[in-house]
Amino acid sequence: MCYVTVHNMSFIEFLFILLILYYFVYVLLWIILDCNVALWYKSRFGNSISTMRGQVVWITGASSGIGRALAISLARHGVRLVLSARRLEQLEQVQTECLAAARGLLAQKDVLILQMDMLQLDKHQAHLYTVLNHFERLDVLVNNAGRSQRANWVDIDIQVDRDLFELDVFAVVHLSRLVVRYFLEQNGGRGHIAATSSIAGFSPVPFSATYCAAKHALNAYFTSLKLEQRKLDVTIFAPGPIATDFLMEAFTGNKGEKVGDSTANQKRLTAERCGELFAVAIANKMDLTWCGLFPVNAMAYCGRNATLTKILAQFMTEKTLMKIRDGKL
């Protein structure tokens, strides 16, 4: 009997050591990797982006930043594209870059430019018809259009809250509903909806209250969609700070005002790496993924746990969080 007790205790101790090692390795990966562990694994051992060759992917907000980088990553593997944004000249440049990256896998007709303003909801259906008339199919919608924000919580004009939600949430949901109906009618519910969210959508940061709330709302909308439509693939991609010109168009707390700053040269994850990871997430039909340089990646894991979020809040001041978000730490 004594031998059994000692033997059992040794086994429990062994399991405890394994658990400690597991968490040690996991935390170490938070520091080393530039994305969540599951996404990193898929990028090495999952489906190649090339498995999407021939599919049609519609990307909104494709004229710059993450949308542009995603388009080029997909084009490199022979994925046919619809590029949408307001700025026609930039879209034409992205089209040229996509065709160059494809190296003969795509012809010009395989990269469609579709100029659109997401806020013109009454034109969404016509835009969808344009895509379907051109390609006769649509496999993936990537909702990437949107704007960020920099403002004090107490100083935000309520109209700014409404305007940001109109673009970052309601316009996205409206277009997605039209595409989901198409998937239901034509494909028996099979299709793929993806959205560019943000780590701020589950790990809020100071001085971007409306943006954080909008991304929380977006996450909830698409998580609910997945629960209702089990045949539908839904990917929520949540980047941390990325080196783009995203802040040029960002909201402030005042109606009609823009931040007008660039973060392209700050210490952030590159748009190219972000676009590649987004493409991997789509090719592997992942549910929720994120990316960002340390300590953003670790903060994302903490943000998924209420207890860890409270602990983190005790050690990080507003200034520290701002430095992390702005790529200065």
Secondary structure, DSSP 8 states (H G I E B T S, - for coil): -HHHHHHHHHHHHHHHHHHHHHHHHHHHHHHH-SB-HHHHHHHHHS--GGGGTT-EEEEES-SSHHHHHHHHHHHTTT-EEEEEES-HHHHHHHHHHHHHHHTTS--GGGEEEEE--TT-GGGHHHHHHHHHHHHS---EEEE-----B---GGG--HHHHHHHHIIIIIHHHHHHHHHHHHHHHHHTT-EEEEEE--GGGTS--TT-HHHHHHHHHHHHHHHHHHHH-TTEEEEEEEE-SEESSGGGG-B-SSTT-B-----TTSSSEEHHHHHHHHHHHHHTT-SEEEE-STTHHHHHHHHTSHHHHHHHHHH--HHHHHHHHTT--
